[in-house]
Amino acid sequence: MAGFLRTEAGKGLALSAPASLYVGLLVAAPLGILVAYSFWTQTYVEIDKTLTWANYLEAATDPLVRHLLLRSILIAGAVTAATVALAYPIAYFIAFRTHKKTLWLLLITIPFWSSYLLRVFSWKLILGFNGVMNSALISLGIITEPLTFLLYNEFAVVLTLAHAWAPFAILPIYVSLQKIDRSLLEAATDLGLTKLERFIRVTLPLTVPGIIAASLIIFIPTVGDYVTPSLVGGSQGKMVANLIQVQFGPANNWPLGATLSLVAMASVGFVAILFVILATALGRRIR
Amino acid sequence: MSTPVSEPLNKQLSAAVSKPRRRPIRFPWLLVYAIGYLIFLYLPVLLLPLFSFNDGTIVAFPMKGFTLKWYAQLGEQDTLLQAMVNSLIVGAVTALVATSLGLFAARAYVRYRFKGRELSEGLVMLPLVIPGIIVASSMLVLFISLGLKPSLTTVILGHVFVALPFAVSIMKSAFDDFDQSLEEAAFDLGESVIGTFRRVTLPIVAPGIVASLLVTFTVSFDEFVLAFFLSGNQPTLPVYIWSQIRFPAKLPNTLALGSLLLLASVLLLLTAEYFRRRSAKSA
């Protein structure tokens, strides 16, 4: 043992073990218990530990669960698409059109060094019926009645999350744009491609890895977001995390909550893998 | 699709000769878009401080007048001060534990080649991609099953988990720029392993450690969902703010508190950025 610890492999393992054990245990143990709970039943204050599929059956048949899960995935998909589409031109601008790259990257990240809860809260104040946006537009004489479509719906959720995840889209796309060998672009121009053709057939396919990375970083956590749907979603914008929280909080049905967590995680994983396969295939196609 | 090769040679030549044509000055669409995007990014962050000085209880234009009373009232609220203390304790312990774990792990990843290195490196990044609600709910179930009541301790255990990827990646870049021969020289000159680490390695990666401490502290200080599930009756600041958001009468105070937190986060992370760059430069 002492001999092994003096070898390179031994030192590496010993030094990295505390961190990987910590994460490993805190992923595996809660997951294991979550799985166990999902097969148990809540009977008032007690947990009935007889194994049963009842929770999964309920999750599969309850229209509310299906509805919220589907909506969460659709909203997360919309957020991902909107964030990436809005971020791409900025990443392109920083990579190709400015010499002050460091300054721009810093400017873009600074707003996100603040509490996520507070930024969402701020959007609630901006979009509200008597909020900043409406009152500003009314004082400017652009509208006479407050706009009601701003807050408490899917639009508010998508807008708020597209804001929250902006740098997570800009940075990976910027990195993949920055990696493009400039001589490839010159070659494309020399071979007679117009700027648009060059972008679609050379630049865009080369940034597919960046787009995939950005999409996954945004999509996976967004499906399970709790704060944004709670604050700006209203009843139209509730997502699966709200339902999970209710089971662990007010409804006090932990077995069902555990089942919903697992089902949500499995759905996220499934959609994410599907997306990676499709995006990779598409990236090859257009090239 | 016609290829340029099929074009007559003289046409290609004339195109090549006339190449250095003057482009008309184009409207900088991308720059305008970039500036518009920046406004979108900064709008919610600047709005809280702006209205925190507003002498009125509703957040809308036109603004009333300038006041500092919302800030002055913060000092009188005992539950707020208690939440602040809780957050400082949780943040400090989280920063220390996550940075120590990250320091050793990053050292192993950069310095040694061993079986399972890639697996381990991937594993410690995992907390970044698991949805917060799932981490929170599963940890709550685990801690209760182990007989650990929700408290600051359980919040710290959760926060170390989410802060660890940040610590590891910052420490990895600090060790990346580290010249191995310095350690070997110290060793050859008769320093012990611990002595070499303390007197050579540590001072060189110190800026990275400071950066990691500041970043992990801020991650913990701003984290809400885990603290919401795991804090029991010992709320941290974000949990306290969550409880205040529902009361319109408390809105101006929440704005003032929120503005102070925004300022604190940005200052902490700017400092971290300064140290991170210094560690990259010193190598």
Interface residues (C-beta under 8 A of the other chain):
Chain A: E8 A9 G10 K11 G12 L13 A14 L15 S16 P18 A19 S20 Y22 V23 G24 L26 V27 A29 P30 L31 I33 L34 Y37 L86 P89 I90 Y92 F93 I94 R97 T98 W104 L106 L107 I108 I110 P111 W113 S114 S115 Y116 L117 L118 R119 F121 S122 W123 L125 I126 G128 N130 G131 V132 N134 S135 A136 S139 H163 A166 L191 G192 L216 I217 I220 P221 V223 G224 D225 Y226 V227 L231 A241 I244 Q245 F248 W254 G257 A258 S261 A264 M265 V268
Chain B: T3 P4 E7 P28 L30 L31 Y33 A34 Y37 L38 F40 L41 Y42 L43 P44 V45 L47 L48 F51 I58 V59 A60 F61 P62 L101 G102 F104 A105 R107 A108 Y109 R111 Y112 R113 F114 K115 G116 R117 L119 S120 L123 V124 L126 P127 L128 V129 I130 P131 G132 I133 I134 V135 S137 S138 M139 L140 V141 L142 S145 L157 V160 F161 L164 V168 T218 F221 D222 F224 V225 F229 P238 I241 W242 I245 T254 G258 L261 L262 S265 V266 L268 L269 L270 E273
